[in-house]
Amino acid sequence: MNRILTALLLVALPLPVAAGEIWVTNEKDDSISVIDVDTLEVVRTIPTGERPRGITFSSDHSRAYICASDSDTVQVMDPATGEILHDLPSGEDPEQFVLAPDDRHLWIANENDAVTTVVDVESRKVVGQIDVGIEPEGMAVSPDGKIVITTSETTNMAHWIDTATNTIFANTLVDARPRYAEFTKGGAELWVSSEIGGTVTVFDVATQAETHKIRFAIPGVNDDLIQAVGIQFTPDGKTAFVALGPANHIAVVNAETYEVEDYILVGRRVWHMTFSPDGSQLFTTNGVSGDVTVIDVASRQPVKSIKVGRFPWGAATRP
C-alpha cells in the first residue's frame, strides 16, 4: 500500500522545469558562451566560424542560426550537441538576421553588399536579394511575417519590405547610424535605434509615419557616449529596455508613454540583450568588458556579472 501511495504522489508532483540557457556570441573568440539561467554560470563554450554576431533559434529551439560574419556564412547548429550541421549561403558579411515566423525564410543584412538576402532554410538556397541602403545592419520581422525591416547605417533609413513580393514599399528616415529595429508585441509599432543620433524613433506600422522620438540623458555621462543600440520589450509589451553602448547603461522606457523611467548601470559598451525564459531576468552583452550583466527585471537592479569570451555581441534564449 505504501509503495502504491508513494507512486501516486510521485505522479502528482510536477516535473522539474529546466531553467533554460542564454547563448552569447563572442566576436573575437569565434565562440559561443552558454550560460545556465539557474546557476548564472557559463556551462559550455562552443566554437563557431569567424566573428560570430547575430544569433537566433528556430521556434522549437532545435536549431541555432549564427551569423559567422567574417566567414561569409550563416551556420546551422544542433544546440544539444554544438555540432555545426551545415552552412547556409548568406551573402557577404552577414551581421544581423531574422527568422520569419514560419521558420522557413531567413532574412539577412549584408553590410558590405548593401543588400538584404533571403534564404530558404530547407532548400538551403538564396530565394531573393533586395537592394537596400549603404551598410545595412538592423533586421526585424513583423509578428504576422508580412513585413521585414532592414536599417541602413550610412543611408540613415529603415527600409520596409513586403515579404510576399520581396520588394521595398517604403523608406523612412531616422537619425544617424540606425543599428537595430524591433516591432512591438502586437505589431502596431516599429522602434528603430540610432547609434550616433542617440535616439529611438517610433513608427506607426500602418502608415509608416514617425509618431515619437525618444531621447536619453544620463547624469555625468557625455551625450556623445549615449549610443542607442539593442531594444527588447518585456513579455507584456509595457516596458522597453534600450542598450546605450559606451554609456554603459540600459535605459528603461515606458512603452505606452514613451517616457524614460530609469537607467541601469551595466558593463562596458553594452550592445544587445535577451530575457530569461520566464522574463524575470535580462542578460546584456557588454563588448569591451567581456561580460554579461544579469538584471532583475522587477527591481531593475543588476544582480551579477558573468565573464564570457572576448567582445560578446549577440544573445538569444533557449528554454
Buried (B, 14 or more C-beta within 10 A) or exposed (E): EEEEEEEEEEEEEEEEEEBBBBBBBBBEBBBBBBBBBEEBEBEBBBEBBEBBBBBBBBEEBEBBBBBBBBBBBBBBBEBEEBEBEEBBBBBEBBBBBBBBBEBBBBBBBBBBBBBBBBBBBEEEEBEBBBEBBEBBBBBBBBEEBBBBBBBBBBBBBBBBBBBEEBEBEBBBEBBBBBBBBBBBBEBBBBBBBBBBBBBBBBBEBEEBEBEEBBBBEBEEBEEEBBBBBBBBBBEEBEBBBBBBBBBBBBBBBBBEEBEBEBBBEBBBBBBBBBBBBEEEBBBBBBBBBBBBBBBBBEEBEBEBBBEBBEBBBBBBBBE
